């Protein structure tokens, strides 16, 4: 699923993302609105991951939506 589709369907996908990364707040997901770079940054911040790992987590999540 491409990034434009993810952003367009964010309200439906948001629940799956919240289940995967439960330590992130609703506010983070509301602001993210499907923005993978923003989400990866918040994952880095919250979980203390390296940038590469956070970006991989988001990519892997996007791939599960296909």
C-alpha positions in Angstrom: 0.0 0.0 0.0 1.5 3.3 -1.0 1.9 6.3 1.4 -0.9 8.3 -0.2 -3.3 5.5 0.4 -2.1 5.1 3.9 -2.6 8.8 4.6 -6.1 8.6 3.0 -7.2 5.6 5.1 -5.4 6.7 8.3 -8.5 6.6 10.5 -9.0 2.9 9.6 -5.4 2.0 9.9 -4.8 4.0 13.1 -6.2 1.2 15.2 -3.8 -1.3 13.9 -0.9 1.0 14.5 -2.0 1.7 18.0 -2.2 -2.0 18.7 1.4 -2.5 17.4 2.9 0.5 19.2 0.8 0.8 22.3 3.2 3.1 24.1 2.4 5.9 21.6 -0.5 8.2 22.6 -3.6 8.9 20.6 -2.3 12.4 20.0 0.8 11.1 18.2 -1.4 9.1 15.9 -3.7 12.0 15.3 -0.8 14.3 14.4 0.9 11.6 12.3 -2.1 11.2 9.9 -0.1 8.5 8.0 3.2 10.5 7.8 5.8 7.7 8.1 8.7 10.0 8.8 6.8 11.6 11.7 5.8 8.2 13.1 9.3 6.8 12.8 10.6 9.9 14.7 8.1 9.3 17.5 9.0 5.6 17.6 12.7 6.6 18.0 11.8 9.1 20.7 9.5 6.7 22.7 11.3 3.4 22.3 14.9 4.7 22.1 15.4 3.0 18.7 18.0 4.0 16.1 16.5 5.9 13.1 17.1 2.8 10.8 15.2 0.5 13.2 12.3 3.0 13.5 12.0 3.4 9.8 12.2 -0.4 9.3 9.3 -0.9 11.8 7.2 1.6 9.9 8.0 0.0 6.5 7.3 -3.5 7.9 4.0 -2.2 9.2 3.1 -0.6 5.9 3.9 -4.0 4.2 1.4 -5.8 6.4 -1.3 -3.5 5.1 -1.0 -4.9 1.5 
